[in-house]
Amino acid sequence: MALLDDVRALCDRLAPHGWADLLVAHGLDIGAADLAAELARPLPGVDREVPGFEDFAAEGRRGVEPRSPARSLLLHALASPNVTRRPDGRELTGFATPAELSVVEDHVFGVRPPSLAELLVAAGTGNLAIVVFATEYRPSAQTPHQRHADLVFARTGVSRVGTAPPRWDGRLRGFLPTVADDPHGVRVLPARYAPYLAVLVPGDQAGAVPMRFRPADGSGPGDAGRRFWVPLHKLFPGAECIRGRTLSVRLTVTHTNEKLRRIHLALGPDASWGRPDVDRPPFRFSDGIAELSEDPGLGPGTVVPVPHARLVEPAEYQGRPLTFRVPPNQPLSSSLNIPAEGLWRHGPEYVHVRSAVADDGTETDLNTRPDVAGVVAAGGYRARHHVDFTGDGWVAAVVPELAPELPRSRSAYSLVAAPDFFPSTDQRELTEWAATRVPSRLRTTIWRVPPDPLSDERFPANLTLSGSGFRPDDDTVTAIVCRPQSPPGERTRLETSHTERHSHLPDDAAGVFAPGWDVSVDGRVGGPVHLAAYGLGSPFPEDSKLCAALSAFWPAVAPDAARTFQPMPDWPTVAPLTDEEIGVVGDLPWDGVPGPRPARVDGADVVDYPSLDHADYVATSLRGAMTLALTGAVREDEYRSRVLAMARAYEALGVDTTQDFRTVVREKARWSVLSFRALDPADAEAVSAGTAAGVRLTGPLYRVVVFLRGAVRPHPTAVDRVHVEVRRRVDLLVDPVVVLTREEPGGWASSG
């Protein structure tokens, strides 16, 4: 009864924090002397009108329903991010830790444990194996079946690097990326894994296997022709997991960062280094990336990236700065470009090479050179390598007592990715919104390719990871699934999460695109294509700059920095950052690069821009200047509203969105965004403008200032800045229905 004792201790701890009042409203007394009987008895009246319980499974009738997390009231109450208040509306004042939530899960699966024979029968003709999943409890709208709140699973987890230890927020049931007293601090974001006995089943759209079922098309067979591992029963140590067995369950984790190694394999010996050097740290390393947590409050299976003082560091080898000879190349902006082979990236596509090192060890910042891109293109100098602490690897489970009967096992794919600068905005939500709710006249001309979450990709995990056991035919590692239910549960209210927690599952990560923010793709002729982290920028901020600047190409929930740098003909602003978020107002630009400012030069209106070629996200990372203090507060509805407002602003400016994509993008890119900020509809300017135009503006409302650009000239004194002539300026007020425009000296008028 060890698990019940732990559950009782949790109930005793939380009872005075409002949980006794909350659960007694459903007929559950967590202070009962016989807690086992109390949790097992049918409850007289679960009240699904209490906030947070609207999407508790309709079939749920007990505090703990054996082997059914979704139908266990106690687990739902403790794990759902929407359960935050007592029935009278007062806030709950204490919450379960990740370790305590894991104990309650174990009790749900262990209160009436099955035998191994029963599990084999339940698996039917499907293959049964020990499989490691990343997992979290979600509201109904974020589950594959969308019938009720439930545990959801993926065989890929995404943790994120940072400079500070993790912080669990019990109210949100998740980890927060920000540091309260340090706007430039970035907390690491863990991922939680657990081993399950799982069965291999074919894709089934009616059964919601997987989430966002992919039909057959020209690119592949579709999910009906694929197989997915679906969890049946959680594995945990002790005698309560499987009847008649006492289990020892151990997880192991391995990660690798081999970006520098891959650079030198791609460039060859002319770039200064070869084997055996490139097989050693820092060319290829495993220490200092991510580890299983030893914090008892985080519980078993929590993979935590190792916090580092800075997101990137200059590389050293054999006690000296690590440099390499830059070959002549065709850079993108001022980044060394290692050409990809189609979609395949055999190494980092973009490499930071703007710290030149002389023979005497003197370092020169090439950003001080007017023609920095030309210097990079010519090559022929030695550049300092930098390392980041991202990587990929696997989480494996060892259960010796089951190995004779169940020798098959599958590890989870573990990604340790760059920080998420919009942690409160979901990639899957953006994908579904863009596909179904954006007006059709706008939908095909916002991004060059539709946005996709990583969970929609169908590639094997990194097949180059020796010892991982990843297989070329196992291409569903990023799919989201639930435990099977037969028959399916009744549909409850469709509830989303009302919180701003980070999710470590792959539907909150970006797809591979070209390349991805979180992971890339590699392959070879005649061989399998697979996911790999080593194809991303070296170090990752080098990639971040280019992804952020090339907004219309980059359909991901990531910063859109197109308005920060001098305008480019094919890259209009798509998801505008506000004036505060790019540092035009205040002093917290997300990337450490303050945005453009209007100026008067020789009697003419110009905009003073940072030069994209000279902007250096590696340097800002070394200074600790990056921040998600502002972008981290942007929620999904706000992000979507910005995208739609910008698209409608372009329409109001005369852009015909019925034309082909390239034409539309070039027409949009003629207009540069000088200012973008939210405006209260009660603001004096909004009221005055609405009165003048004969309309009433509503929220969300944005004030946008754009201009048609003229000549581009070098800054007279600063090599890292340019002046762009303002030929025509237009002010816009954009709400969900109306767009008002104004050009001086005229007044406000409706564009429609």
N, C-alpha and C positions, 0 to 999 in steps of 0.2 A: 504493500500500500504506500510505497515511497512517493509515487507521483501524487496520490491524493493528499498526502501530507504537505507537499509543496503547493498544491492548489489551495489547500486550506490556509496556509501561511499567506499566500497572495490575497485571498479573500479577506482575511483578518486585517491585512495591511491597508487594503483599499476601502474597506467598509466605512470608516469614519470620513472618507473623502467624498462621500456622496453616492458611492456605489451601492451601499445597502438600500438606500432610498430608491435609487434608479431600478434596481433589479426586483425589489419587492413589488414595484408597480406592475411587473409581469408575473407576479406570483412566486418568485424565486427568492428564498431566504438564504443568503450566503453565510449567515451566521448560525445556521442550524447545527445542532449537536451531531446529528447523523448526516454529514454533508454528502456522503456517497448516495444515500437514499434520496436526499433532496435534489441532487443533480439528475438523478435517474427518473424521478416521477414525472408523469405528464403534468404540465402546468395548466392551471384553470383558465388563464386568459392572457396570452401574449398580446401586448398592446402595440400594434404596429403604427399607431398614430403618434407615439412618442418619437421625437426627432432622433434620427439615426437608426431607427428600427423599421423604417418604411420598406426597406429592401431585405430584411431578414427573411429567409426562406419560408414560404407559406406552410411547408410541411414541418417546420421546426416546432416542436412541442415540449422540449426538455432543455434543462440547463446544459446537459451533455448528451448528445445522441451518439452512441458508439459508432466510431469510424466514419462519422459524417460531420466534418467541420462546419459546413454551411448550415446545418440544422441544429447546431449547438449554440443555444442562446448565450451562454457564458463567453464562449470564444468570440462570437459576433460582437458582443458588447465591448469586450476588451480590445479587440483587434481592429474594428471598423474605425476609420478616421472621421466618420461622421457622428460618432457617439461622443459627445463632449459635454452634455448638460443633463441635469436631473429633470424629472418630469415637470417641476415647477419653474424651470428655466434657469436656475442657478447653475453656474459652472461647476463641473467636477474639478477637484483640486489635486488629484493624484492619478497616475496612470501606470500601467504595466510596463516593465522594461522588456527589451527583446528576449532576454533569457526567460522571463516569466511567461511571455507569450508562447515561447517554444515549449515550456512545461505544460501549458494548457493544451496545446496541440498534441503533445505526447499522450496526455491523459485521454483525450478524445479517441485516439487510436488504440490506447492500451486498456481502457476500462473494461472492455470485453474482447480480449485479444483473439485473433483467429489462429488456427494452426497453419503450418506451412502447406499441408495438404489442402486445406480449404482455400488458401490463396492460389494454389495451382489450379484448382477447379474453377475459381473465379476468373482466372486468366483465360480459360477455355483453350482454344487452339492457338492463341497468340503466344509469342515468345515472352518468357518472363525473365527479368534481369534486375540487377541492382543498378539503379540509375540515379545520378545526382542532378538535382534541379535547383535553379534559383527560384525563390517563391515569395509571394506576399499575399496578404488578405486585401481584397478590393471591393468597393461598392459595385452594384450590379452593372452599371453602364460600362465598367472597365473590365468585365469578365468576357470570356468567349461566348457564353450562352446568353448573357444579358437577361437572365431570369431573376437572379437574386445575388446578393453578396456572396463571395466565395473565395477560397484559396485559388490562386492561379499560379501557373508554373511555366518555366522555360528552361531549356538546357543550356542557355547562355545567360550569364549575369554581367552587368556593367557597373563596375565601381569607378570612382574618379579621383584623380590626384589632387593634392592640395598642400598647403603650408601649415595647417593646424590640425589637431586631432579631431575625430568625429564628435558630433554632438547630437544625441538622440533627443527629440522632442516628443514626449509621451502623448501630448494632446494631438499632435499631428500624426502620430504613429509612423514617424519617419525621421530621417536625418536632415539637418539643415546645413547648407553650404557656407553660410556667412558667419563672420566673427563679430559679435556685438560691439566690441570696443575697438575694432580695427577694420575700417572700410576696405583695406587692401588685403586683408586676410582671407584665405580660401580654405575652408575645411575639406578634408578628404571625405568622400562619400562611399560607405561600405556597400557590399552586396551580401545577401544572406542565402546560404545554400543548405540543402538537406537531402539525405539519401532516401530513396523510396524503392520498394519493389514496384516495378512498372511493367506494363505490357505493350507490345508493339502492335499497333492497329493501323488499318488504312484510313486515309483522310475521309471525313464524313461531314458534308456541309450541314445536313440536318442535325447531326449530333454536335455541331460546333467544334469539330476537330479539323483544323485549328481555328483560332481567332482569325478573322479576315481570310476566309477560305479563298484560295486562288484557283480560278477555273483554268482549264487547258487553253493555251493560246500558242502563238507562233514561237514563243520563247521556251516552252517546256510542256510537260505532260499535265500540269495542273495538280492540285493537291489530292484529287481522287486517285491518282496514280502513285502517290507517295505514302510512306509509312511514318507514323509518329509514335514516340514513346509517351505513354499516358500513365501517370502515377496511380497505384492502387492502395498502397499501405506504407505509411512512414516507418522508417527504421530508426530505432534509438536504443541506447544501451540498457541492459537490465533484463529482468524476467517478465516484464509486462508488455513487451512488444509482440512476440509470437508465442502462443501457448506451448508450453513444454520446452521452451528454449531460453537460455540465458545468453544474451548477445553482448558482444563488445563491438562498438561501432566507432570507427576512427576515420576522420577526413584528413587528406593531405593536399597541399596546394603547391603548384610550381608555376612560375612566371618567367618570361624571357623578354628582354629588349635587345634586339640585334639590328637597330637602324644603322649604326655606324659600320657594322660588318657588311650589311647589304649595300651600302654606298660603295665600299671598296671592292666588293665582288662585281658590282656593275661597272665601275670605272676602270678596274684592272690595276696592274702593278704600277702603271705610270702615275697613279694618284698616291704613291709613296708607301703604301702598306699592302701586305698580302699575308697568306698563311705562313706560319701558324699564328702570327700576331693578331689577325682579325678574328680569331676564334676565342680570344681572351677579353676580359673586361678592359676598357669600357666599350669595346667594339660589340661585344656580346656579353650580357650580364643578367643575373637572376636575383641577386641580393638587392634589397632596398626598394623593391617594387610594391609588393603587397604580401600580406601574411594573414594566417588565421589568427583572429583576436584571442588574446588571453584574458581580456576583461570579463569578469564573471557576469557583469550586467548586460553584456552584448550577447552572451550565450554561444552555443556551439554553431559552427558553420558560418560565422561572420567573417568574410574576407575584407580586410581593412588595408587600403593603400598606406604605405609608410609616409608620414608627413616629412617634408623637407623644407629647409629654411627658404628656398626659392624654387620656383617651378622648373627652372632650368639651371644648369651649371656649366661653366667652361670645362671641357674634358681634359684629363691628364692621363698620361701613359708613361710608365717607367719613371715616375717622379718628375716629368717635364710636361709642359703644355702639348697637347696632342694636335698636330697640324697635318694638313695634306695639301698636295699641289692641285690647284683648281684648273681643270682643262678648259680650253676654248669651248663655249657652249652657246646655246640660244636660251637665255634666261627668260623667265616670266617675271616681269617687273625686274627686280634686282636679286632674284633667287636663282641659284644654280638649278637648272632643270635637267633631271635625269629622265629621258623620254620613257614613257610607258609603252608597253606593247599591247595596244588596244586597251582593254579594260584591265589587263594584268599589270601590276606594279611589283617588279622584282626587288625594288628597294624604294626608299623615300623619293618621291617625284620632285620635291622641292627641298633644297638644302640651304641653310644660312651660311654665307661665305663672305660676310662683310667685315670680319675682323682679320685683317692681314697681319702676318707675323714675319718680320725680317729675320735674317740669319742670326742676328745678335739677340733675338728674342723680343725685340721691340714690337708692340702691337699698335696698329693704325686702324682707326675707325674709318672705313671707306665711305660711310655716310657723310663725311665731311667733303667728299669729292663731288663737284657739280655733276659729272657724268658717271655716277656710281654704277648704273646699269651697263654702260659701255665697258667699264673696268671689269665687271663680273663676266661679261661676254668674252672679253679678250683672254681672261684667265692668265695662267703663267705665274701666279704668285701662290704663296702658302697661306691657307686660311685656318683659323682656329675652329676645331670641332666643338660642339656643345652637345650635352646629353639632357634628355628629359627622363622622367621616371614612369612613363606609360609602358604598356606591354600587353602581351596576351599569354595565356597558359591554360591550365586545367585544374579542376577540383575533383579528386578521386575519393571513393569510399572503400574502406577495407572492413569486411565483416567475416572474420574467419569461420564462425560457426555455420554460416550459410554457404560457404564456398564449395563444399562437396556437391550439394544439390543444385546450387545456382552459380556455376562458374562464370557465367557471362556478366559483365559489368560495363557501364558506360559512364565516362567522366563528363562533367559539365565544362563548357568552354567559358573561360573567365577573361573578360576584357578589362584592362585597367586603362581608362581613357582620359582624355583631356577634360578640364573643368567644363561644366555645362553652365553657360552664362545666362540661360533662361530656365532654371531648374523648376519653375512653377508652370511651365508650358510644355505640353505633351506632343511629341512628334506624331503619334497615331491620331490624336485629336485633330491636328493640322491636316493630316492626310485625308481623314474622313470629311472634314469641313470643306476642303478644297474640291473634293470629288463630288459632293452631294449638295452643298449649300451655297457655294459661290455662284452668282448669276452666270449662266452659260456664256454670255457675251464677254465676260472677263476671265473665265476659268482657264482658257487655253493660252492666255497671253501674260499671265503673271510670272510663271517660271518656264524655263526652257524644257524641263522634264517634270512630270508630276512628282510631288513629294511622296516618299515612301519611308516607313519606319524600318529599322533593322529586322523586326520580327517578320516582315513580308519577304525578306530575302531567302532564297533557297540554295545555299552553298554549304559544303562541309566546313567544319572548323579547320583551323590551321594544320594542314597535314605535315608540315615540316617540324612540328613539335615532337621530337623523339620521346617516346614513353607515354604519350597522351592516350594512345589507343584510338585516336580519331580515324574514321574510315571514309574513303572517297564516295561510297554510296550513301552515306548518312548526311543528307542535305537538308534536314529539318531541325537543326540544332537551335535556331533562333525563333522557332514558332512558339506561340503562346497556347497553352492547353489548360484544361481543368480535369479533375477526376471524373470518370464516367458516372453517369446517373441513369438508372433505368427503373421506372420511366423518368423522363425529364421532369424537373420541378415546375410547379405552377409559376407563371410570370408574376412578379411583384412590381412595385413601382421602379421605374428606371432612374436610379440615383447615381449622380457622379460624386466624386470626392469634393468636399467643400474646403479642402485644405491645400496647402502649398508644399506638400512633401515631395522629396525626390523619389523617383522610382528607379530601381536598379534592374528592371526587366527590359528586354530589347525593343518593346514597342515605344519606349521613351528615349530611344537612341536613333540616330540618323542611319538611313540606308547607305549603300556603298557609293552611289553617285560616281563622281570622277575626280578625286577619290572621296572617301567619306570623311566625316568629322571624327568618327569613333573607330572605324575599321576600314580596311581596303580589301582588294581581291588580288590574288596571284594565281598563276597557272603556267602551263607549258604546252606546246604543241603535242597533241596526242595524249596528254595527261589531264588529270582532273583540275578544275578550278576550285579555289578554296579561299576562305577568309584569312586575313593576316593583318596584324597591326603594324608590321614593319614597312608598309607602303605609304604611311602617312609622313608628314613633314618632319625634317630633322633640324632642330627639335620642333615639337608640335606648334609653337607660336608662329613659325614660318608659314605653315599651312593655314593657320587661323587667319593671318592677315589677308592672304589671297582669297580664301573662302568668303571672308567678310566683305571684301571689296567687290567681288564678282557676284553681286546679289541676284541678278536675274537668272544666273546659271545654277544657283545654290539653293535648292528647295528644301531647306532644313530649318528647324527652330534654332537659329544661330544669329549672332549680331550681323546686321546689314550695315556695313561701313561705307557704302557707296557715296553717301553725302559728306563723309569726312574728308575725302581726298579730291584732288582736282578731277573734274568730270571726264568720263571716258565715253566714246560714242556708242558702245554696246551694253553699258551697265547702268541702267537707271536705278533709282531707289525703289525697293519693293516693300520691305518691312521696316519703315523708318524708325530710327532711334530718335529720342527726343533731344532737345537742346541740352538738357541736363546730362543725359546719358553719353553724349559725345564731348562734354566739357565746354560747350559754348557758354552755358550758364553753369556757375559753380565750378568746382575743381575735382570732379570725379568722373572723367572720361573712362569708359569701361576698359579701353585698351591703353590708357596712359598717354594717348595722343589727342590733345585738344583740337576740336574741329575748326572749321573755317569761320572767318569773321569779315564782315563788310568793312571796306576802307575807301578813302578818297585819295587818288593818286593823279597828280597833274590835272585836277579838275574833273576827273572821270570816276564813276563808280566802278569799283572792282571788288572781288572777293579774294581774300588772302587765304590760300589753302596750304595744308601740309602736302608735300610731294609723296605720292605712293611709293616711288622708288626708294626714297630716303627713310620712310617710316620703318621702324625696326621693333617688332613685337618681342624679339629675343632680348633686345636691350631693355625694353620696358619691363619684361619679366625679371631680368636681373636686378632692376631697380625696385622691384616689388610694386610696380605702379598699376598693374592690372587690377580690376575690381569688378565684382558682381553685386556690389551694395545696392545699385539702382536697378540693373536689369534683372537681378534675382527676385525682385518684387513684382515683376510683370506677369500677370496671370494669362491663361489661355484666351479668355474673352477679350482682354486688352490687346493681345498680340494679333488676334484675328481682326479686330476692329481697325487696327493700324493698317494692316495689309489691304483691307477693303477700302478704307478711306483714301489711301494713296492711289489705288486703282481707279476709284471714282474721280479723284482730283485730275488724273490724266485725261479721263473722258471729258471733264469740264473744260480742259485746256484745248480740246479739239482733236485728241488722239482717237483715230478710228480703230477700235479693237476688233473689227471684223476682218482686218487685213492679216496677212501671214505674220507669223511670230517675229521674224527678223525685222520686218518693216515696222511693226508695232513697237518693238524694243528700241529701235533707232529713233522713232518719233518721241517715245517717252524720254529717251536719254538726251534729247535737245533741251529738256527742262531740268535744271539742277535745283535741289531742295536746299534753301538757305536756312529755313527755320521750320521746326515741327514741334508742336507742344499741345497738350490737352488744354481745353478751355471750358470753364464752367458756363453752361447756358445762361446763368444769371449774371455773368460778367457784363459790365457796361458796354463793352465793344460788341459782344454777341447780341445783346438786346437792341442796341442802336442799329446794327447791321440788319437784324431781322425786321425791325420796324421799317427801315428804308426799303427793303426788298418785299415787304408785305408777307413775311412768313414768321413762324415761331420756331427757333432752333431748339433741338433737344440733344440729350447726351446719348452715347459718347460723342463729344464735339472736339474737333481738332482745328487749330489755326496753323495753316501751312503757308509758307512764303517760298515761291519758286522764281527762277529767272532764266531767260534765254541767254546763253553765254555767247560772248564774242571772242576776241583774240586771247590767247594764252601767252603770258610773258613771264620770264624769270623774275623772281623777287630781286630788287636792286641790291640787297645786302645779304640775304639768307639763302644759301644754296639748297636748303631742304624745304623751301616754300616756293609757291608760284602764285602769280596774280592772274585772275580770270575776269575779263571785262563783262560787265552787266549791260546787256542790250535792252532788255525789257523785263520788268518785274511785275508779278501778279501775286496778290494776297488771296487766300481762299479760306473759307470756313466750311468744314465738311462735317455733317451729322449723318445719321443712318439713312436719311431720305433726301436731304437738300444739300446742294453745293452752292455757296455764294462766292462770287469773285469780285475783285476790285483792282482796278489799275488807276494809279494817280494820273490826273487829278480827279478822276471820276469817283462815283460812289459805289456802294455795294449793290449787286444785282444777282438774281438767280440765274444759274447757268442753263437751267432747263426751261 
